[in-house]
Amino acid sequence: MTDIKGYLKDRLVDKSDNFDCLICFGVARNPIECLGCGQIYCKNCQENWKKENGFYECIKCENKKMNPLNQHLMEAYVNLKYKCNCNQVFSLQDMAKHEDFCNQPNCKYFSFCNLKVSPKFKDQQLCSSTCLILDLTQQNIKDQKKLFKEIMTVLNKKTSNSNNTNSTQLVKQNSLKTSVQAPNIPIVPFIQIKNNFPPSGNQLQFKWDLNNKGDNIVISADGYSVKLKESVYVFKSVIADQAFTKGQHYFEIQLDQMTENELKIGVVTNNLFNKNTAFCDQESGFGYYTIGKLRNGSNAHGSDYGAKFKNSGVCGVFLDMQKGILAFSYNSAFLGVAFKNSALTKSPIYASVALLHTASFSLRSGLSIPSWASSIV
């Protein structure tokens, strides 16, 4: 008999009693409903009831027939927002997947990587090859030749399908030093969307910073295309390699069809935040979460704004540092002023985007200010 019960009600962002289980009194997990009175239960709670009594039964009306929720109710249920113990907010549709990740033990070097133990490295209590290399360098291995061989074994497994040899060269260089440092994860080549828009006037043509990004994010060699594909459901960020310092600026994010979850797009005034979080979780971050919400200093709360989109179209970002204004467009349609804040008048300000689970997009920077920006007062 399993003890898994419903979700905790006090962690439900969208307060509702419509999906309460009458057995565990939590928000029903894998909900089913009574065909007699419509009362909702956790499937698990009713399975336990059946094992004890030999049949399903509604506590409310004693009807013995249960069915999954109808389509209308299920749509409302899966879109409920729930705050995990890690303070990330997810729809109930994504929560089960996230819980599988979140309940895993932390990597031995969690304070550095902010990741969980991977099944591949369960025995070592590590998350990845990167932390395995770090772990090797922390061991008291006086024989540097032996250390070099062990690190090369890890790297050869990690890069066996890649043509990039930079990491091998880096380890050879580091092996000659007194202490060996873990190399960066090599950049994996993939199809890129080139930035074919030349700079206009004094517009800043920035790229994404290849050395300042969330774990497992892959940035193309030219710095414009970004991809993330992993099993975990945690927002991770990329940040521009150059800062806006004054004036007006405009850039675009070209969305990719492989993206499964909405992005957070915008700017941040501090480039030293943890990139294994969303930039707009910080007070210094101002973001448009493309579920139709704004985010600033919170991963759970923000005003309604704009349109909903995730894997098609172009999101435009306009920053006016003289007026302290940040505004967005979608497929050239102006969505309105998102933020007006004195923090957006002060240098430096960096473009940033946060991705979740499986996502891809490309950057177009150095663009002319769009005509719709002239209408902003």
Secondary structure, DSSP 8 states (H G I E B T S, - for coil): ------B-GGGBSS--STTB-TTT-SB-SSEEEETTT--EEEHHHHHHHHHHHSS---TTT----EEE--HHHHHHHHT-EEE-TTS-EEEHHHHHHHHHHHTS-B-TTHHHH--B--GGGTTTT-SSHHHHHHHHHHS----HHHHHHHHHHHHHHHTTT----HHHHHHHHHTTSSS---------------------TT-----EEEEEE-TT-EE-TTS-EEEEE-SS--EEEEEESS-B-SSEEEEEEEE-TT--S--EEEEES-TTS-TTS-GGGSTTEEEEETTTEEESS-SS---B-S---SSSSEEEEEEETTTTEEEEEETTEEEEEEEE-GGGGSS-BEEEEEEESEEEEEEE-S----GGGGG--
